[in-house]
Amino acid sequence: MNTTTRNRHTPFATHVRQLRRHLERIRLRMFYKIRRLRREERGAVTAEYALIIMAAVAFAGLLIVIMQSGEVKSMLMDIVQKALGGG
């Protein structure tokens, strides 16, 4: 192989090395970004649990209010009496 042929491939090899370094930098940036997002999601999961608990408590409160009304109590008593064979 003469020097002219080798010199033609040198810019290509340099370009490939530069491309590999660039891709490695991108990979590292993506890795750190994903790791940071995972850390941020930990708090989000806790906040979601808190919202679900708050919604469950609100729903339970609503059920308590409904169950204490006279109409609902009488309907439930009728259902229970029919199920027990008393009515």
C-alpha positions in Angstrom: 0.0 0.0 0.0 1.5 3.4 -0.9 1.3 6.5 1.2 -1.4 8.1 -1.0 -3.8 5.2 -0.3 -3.1 5.3 3.5 -3.6 9.1 3.6 -7.0 8.8 2.0 -8.2 6.5 4.8 -6.8 8.6 7.6 -9.6 11.3 7.5 -12.2 8.5 7.5 -10.6 6.8 10.5 -10.4 10.2 12.3 -14.1 10.8 11.4 -15.0 7.4 12.8 -13.1 8.1 16.1 -14.8 11.5 16.4 -18.2 9.9 15.8 -17.6 7.2 18.4 -16.6 9.9 21.0 -19.7 11.9 20.1 -21.9 8.8 20.5 -20.3 8.0 23.8 -21.0 11.5 25.1 -24.6 11.2 24.0 -24.9 7.8 25.7 -23.5 9.2 28.9 -25.9 12.2 28.8 -28.8 9.9 28.2 -27.7 7.7 31.1 -27.4 10.6 33.5 -30.7 12.1 32.3 -32.5 8.8 32.8 -31.0 8.4 36.3 -32.1 11.9 37.3 -35.6 11.3 36.0 -35.8 8.1 38.0 -34.9 10.0 41.1 -37.6 12.6 40.4 -40.2 9.8 39.8 -39.7 8.5 43.4 -41.3 11.6 44.8 -44.0 11.4 42.1 -45.0 7.9 43.2 -45.3 9.0 46.8 -47.5 11.9 45.7 -49.7 9.6 43.7 -50.2 7.3 46.7 -51.1 10.4 48.8 -53.7 11.5 46.2 -55.2 8.0 46.1 -55.4 7.8 49.9 -57.1 11.2 50.0 -59.6 10.2 47.3 -60.3 7.0 49.3 -60.9 8.9 52.5 -63.2 11.4 50.7 -65.2 8.5 49.1 -65.4 6.8 52.6 -66.7 10.0 54.0 -69.3 10.3 51.3 -70.4 6.7 51.9 -70.8 7.4 55.7 -73.0 10.4 55.0 -75.1 8.4 52.5 -75.4 5.5 54.9 -76.6 7.7 57.8 -79.6 9.0 55.8 -83.0 7.6 56.9 -84.0 6.4 53.4 -80.8 4.3 52.9 -81.0 2.8 56.4 -84.6 1.7 55.8 -83.7 0.2 52.4 -80.8 -1.7 53.9 -82.9 -3.0 56.7 -85.5 -4.2 54.2 -82.8 -6.0 52.2 -81.4 -7.6 55.3 -84.8 -8.7 56.5 -85.7 -10.2 53.1 -82.4 -12.0 53.1 -83.0 -13.4 56.6 -86.5 -14.5 55.6 -88.3 -12.1 57.9 -90.2 -10.1 55.2 
